[in-house]
Each structure stands twice: as C-alpha cells, then as structure tokens.
Amino acid sequence: MWSRRTQGCFTGRANGFMYARYLRRRATVLVLGHKPGVHGWWLTTNFLDNADAVAVPKNDDNVTQRSAWDNQPALFGRPLTKMRMRTFRVIVLRAAEVLYTASTGGVDVASVHELMTQLGLDLITAPVVPADLAVEFTNVVIYDSLEIPEFGDDDLVLAVGVSATSPLALRLAAARPAALLLRHDGPLEQRLQAEALNAGVILLVVPNSCGWSHLHTIAASLPGVVPLDHVDSATGSEVISDLFAVANALADTLDAPITIEDNQSRLLAYSALQGTADIARSATILGHQVPDEFRQEVRRLGVSKRILTATEPFFLSSTMAGITSRTVVTLRAHGEVLGSIWAVTATPLDDRRTAALADAARTVAIRLAHHRLTADLRRQHQTATMTLLLRGGVSAVEAGRRMGMDGGGYRLAAIVAGHPDGTHDDALLDRYATALVRQLALTRTIGATARIENTVYAVVRGPEDHVESLRGLRGVLLAARASARPEAPDQVTAGMSGSLESLADLAGAREQAERVLQVLAGARSHDGCAEVDEVGLAVSVLRLADLESARRGGRRSALDEVDDYDAAHAADYGRTLRVHLASFGDPTVASKALKVHTNTLRYRLRRLNDLFGLDLTDPDTRFGLMVDIRLKGHQPGHG
C-alpha cells in the first residue's frame, strides 16, 4: 500500500528523526525513527509544536505520541496497541503519499491520474490520452470567455460554460494545456478528439450533473497545485483536502467504499475506492449531497435518531432494491453531532475493522471540530469587517484598504433566502453564502462576503463598463444560487446596488440593494435578481411611502377610510375610486370596467365626496389619491 516515495521515509534512516512537509496543508508531519537504547518509540512534545500528526514506522508495540489536533497523549489518550498503531499508520501514513523527504528533496506534483483517482472512475473518463495519465499539472485554470485561450503546459483547464460540441472547445484544446476538463453527456465528437490528440492534450469528461465547484475543490486540493489568491477556506476546501486522504486510507483498511457527510447530509469527502457503487453512492457524489429520497428513507427507518445517540459503529441493513447495506458511525465532538461516516458493507464488519472505523471517526470529528472553531472565528471577523464596510464613509475605505479593496467599480449585493411560505431558510442561506464564496474564487473576482442576521452581503468589484459590471455580478449571483438550490432557485432573491465611485458610498448602496429586495418580495421579477436601476420606479415609490408614513405620523389616509367603510358596509367605493382614476376620469370607460350604468358611476362619485370629502374634480386631490393607491399596492399583503 506504500508508494516508493513513502517507503523512502523509512529506509536508510534507522537513527534520529526525519522531517517532511505535508504539502496538502503546508503543515509539518514528523516521521519517527528508531532511537537506540530506548525501549519502544517515544517523542516528546517539544518536537510537536509545529506538527499536525506523527507517523510511526512498522512493527512497533509500544508507541506514545502527541497530536497537535487535540494535544492529548497517545492516540485518543491511549498507548498505541498493535491494532491501533496499524489503524493510525494507515490513516496518517496514507497521507504520506504526498510527502517529500529531506533526503531526496522531492516535491510531489499533481497528476491527471491522481485527479481521476480522487474523483472516481465512475464519475470521470479520459476519452483522449495522447501519452499516459501521469501527465502533471500545477495550476487549475478556470476558462474566462472574455480572454484569448492561452495556457501553460502545466495547466488543468476547467472549461466552465463551454459546450463540448462548440468550436470554442476545439480552440481550448488547440491552446495545448496539460489537460482539458469538460462537462458532457454522451460520446465526444471525433473532430474534438482529433484536435486534442494532435495537440497532445488529455481530454477529461464528467457528466453535466457534476458541479464545477466540486471539481475545482478536488483538483485544487491535490499536492503541488498552486492555490487561487482569493480562495477562502471557509468554503470547506481545507477540510476536504484532509478528509479525502482519510477516506482513502479508511477504505483501504475496511476494504469498503467510504463517504463522509456533515450533519446536514452534505458530502464532505469520499474514497477513490468505489467497489460496486450503488445508485445512492453515485447520486450522493454527483449531487454533493445525499438525495432527498434516500434521506427520507433513512429518517423512516429511524437511522437519523440512532445517529444522534449511537456512540459506536452500527450496521444498517438495506431495505431498498439495488442499495447495498451500510455500516455507519457518528462523528461527535464535545457532545455535538458533526456528521457521519458511511461504509458500503454487504455484511457487518468484524471487530478489528469496527474498531478501525471507530478510531477514524474520532480523528475526523476532532478535525471537523477544529475547523468549525476556526470557521466560526473567521465568520465573526468577516461579519465585523462587513459591518464596517456597510457603514460607509472613512471606516469603510479603511476596512477595504486592509483587505486590499481600493478604488471604485464596486457593487453591493444583498441576498435573502426563504421557504415557499415566506419564512427565512437559514440552511439555504448558509449554503448560498458558501456557494457565493466559491463562485468568487472560481471567477477570480475581488470581493468580500458575510452574513448579517438574515441577509448575505457581498461587496464585489467589476469592470469599469457599467453593462459588463452588471452582467458579471449577475452571473456570479445566479451561478451561486443554482449551486445552492438547483431544484428551487426561486427561493433565493438578490438585490444589487448601482456601481460605486468609492467604498465610502456603501451606506447608500446598502439602502439601494435592500430596497430592491423589498420590490422583489412584493412582485417577483427579473428572475429574482435585479439591480436598482432596473426597478427604479418601484424603489422610488417605496421611498415615497416611507416619507408619507413619517409625515402622517400614524394618521390614516383618506384611501384607508374608504377601504374601511367598504369592509364594514359591503360597499364598493374603493374599487370605484381606483377604476375611475385609472380611466383618467372617463365615465364611459370606467362604467364599462365596473359593469354599471354611467349614472350609477356618477352617483358613487358624488357619495365619495359626501362621505369622505373627496372632490375628484380637484387635480391635487386626484394626484394625492393616485399616489396613495400606488403606495398601498407596495405594502405587505397588497399586490
């Protein structure tokens, strides 16, 4: 199970310590060597100040080590027995596949073969391989349709928004990157395959249902890949990088495919070992979340409740045709359920493998708890920074300067998420916030995001051209929405401000974006994503409504009195008034719309004057009533 590079960590180094770099997290992993005259293997905490894990050679009975993850002696506070040490070695030293040693000075570089192994051969195929899959890459490039295709021979290009049947796909292949990744269902056209073969480019294909953010996260987490400047680890990519190594190691130990999920059934990582992958596993990997029908079955069987209470792995016998049974273990830290690990096992595990699964769960839970704490602190900092930005003025400019956000060309977006019944959807809003950060990273867009109460705010920089700036931001917002809730994107609404000359203007931009949200809440339009100029009249009406409400000081308008009278007396004066004004005072048009005689209409208009003092021959009275009607139409509960 060890590669030559990993074995090199142990051979020829019988004395002292060997140091290596775990490239995936840029963290030190200490590999313990033999120390003559000492029974067993011991490592003092002095060597662990900068270490995240300790790897131990084979065939040792008594080992004590400390992990910087939890600072507890030994593995989970216990000396390592042979079985525990084997489990620990499998989990930690499998990650040593990406080590380079001080003796060789070697540096791991990601290869196309590694990428395909991580994604799984049932998800990704390589229809064109000019040489072999060992071709290496150090950069993951998102193709930008506004740029001329120019790539290095060490670039993996993700052809986002490019159809495999388009001439553009041919041009991307002709640009000679190391590999070109496309989304496509069905066989590729022969001319594209011929162009790639002629250019010496590996063509990789995944189904259209596979998300680009998922593909980018996996590719960028491989050792040796240069990260994007604006990738925010709050997206979970740092955790995924670690968890994929653990999932692969655990799959080797259990000889079973592994998936690791959070407490919302979202996929965090999965093993390259697929085995006989059933439809539930395949759908989970493709959708990056357990599909609803399987989650409902899990709830129906009472597994969700059992996950909350179980402390050890348990076997779940399948009752669905075509679905293999599973062994499940809860990920729990400090009494809180953080997720679960699912192993595809047709039969219950034996004691040794059950213990290995339990130990792995404790390791993953500690890592998730550490990440959650880090993410919480990061979110608090982001919220505080966004609060400063939204105040505008000097404080916003200074906050932006500290974040490297200077100059103009910025827009503010405000995003809310709700259930069909109008209540807030916190889980969906969190998913959207994560998807938005990923989308900004994928498109290399400068910006800052944070959630404040029930709204996600994003300050995003765009081109100087107004049209291009608006198009770019709308594209980012809609792509993030499709990623967060592809089956019901209309549950997420976004309002955008105009372009800003300076971050000092963000206070006004916030008012604009939130006004747009008010307009879209009253009458959904523009696909639920609009800029202030696109709904400018409706925004002006809302502002006027606030001014009128303040001026009246709580006093009711004449229109309110008419509507109250109609409700109390089953009358129709309110409708008559509205139709009369909408008809510009033409009695013939109004009477036809009301389906009454002209004399009846004139009688009602006289009664409006008698009852409410409304002289409809006065231009100011008519204008005031028309404004009131428009304002009332924008109040909650009115269309």
BELJO-V7849 format. One line per field, one symbol per residue. psi: psi as a letter, one per 30 degrees, with the letter a starting at -180 (. if undefined). burial: b if it has 16 or more other ideal C-beta (glycine too) atoms within 10 Angstrom, else e. Layout:
psi->???
burial->???
//
This chain:
psi->fkleeeeffekgifkalkklkjfeghlkkkjklkjkfkkakkklfefgegkflkkkllhkejkklkkfefhkkajhgkkjleeeeeeeeeeefefffgkklfefglkkkkleeeeeeeekffeklifjjedlggklkfkjkjkjfflkjjllggkjkjikgkkfglfeeeeeeffhlelkklkkklllkeeeeeeeeefhkkkkkllffkkeeeeeeeefflkfkklkegkkffffeeeeeefeeeeeeeeeefhkkkkklagggkkelllfjebikleeeeeeeefgkkleeeeeeeeefgeeeeeffkflklkjkkgkkgklllkkkkjkkhfkjfalkkkjkflklleeeeeeeeeeeeeeeeeeeeeeeeeeeeeeeeeeeeeeeffaaeeeeeeeefggjlaagllkkkklkllfgflkjeeeeeeeeeeeeeeeeeghkklkllkjcgkkkkjkkalekeeeeeeeeeeeeeeeeeeeiffifffkkkkkllkkflffgfeeeeeeeeeeeeefeejklhggjlleffheeeeeeeeeeeeeeeefhfkkleeeeeeeeeefghlheeeeeeeeefghgjeeeeeeefhlleeeeeeeeeeeeeeghjjffkeeeeeeeeeeeeeffglkfk.
burial->eeeebbebbbeebeeeebbbbbbbbeebbbbbbeeeeeeebebeeebbeebbbbbbbeeeeebbbbbbebeeeebbeeebeeebbebbbbbbbbbbbbbbbeeeeeebebbbbbbbbbbbeebbebbbbeeebebbbbbbbbbeeeeebebeebbbbbbbebebeeebbbebbebbbbbbbbbbeeebeeebeebbbebebbbbbbeeebbbbbbbbbbbbbbbbeebebbbebbbbbbbbbbbbbbbbbbbbbebbbbbbbbebbbbbbbbbbbebbebbebbbbbbbbeeebeebbeeeebeeebeebeebbebebeeeeebbbbbbbbbbeeebbbbbbbbbeeebeeebbbbbbbbbbbbbbbbbbbeeebeeeeeebeebbebbbebeebbbebbeebebeeebbbbbbbbbbeeeeeebeebbbbbbbbbbbbbbbbebbbbbbbeeebbbbbbbbeeeeeebbebbbebbbbbbebbbeeebebbbbbbbbbbebbbbbeebbbbbbbbbbbbbbeeebebbbbbeebeebbebbeebeeeeeeeeeeebbbebbbeebeeeebebbebbbbbbebeeeeeebbebbebeeeebeebbeebeeeeebebeeeeebebbebbbebbebeeeee
//
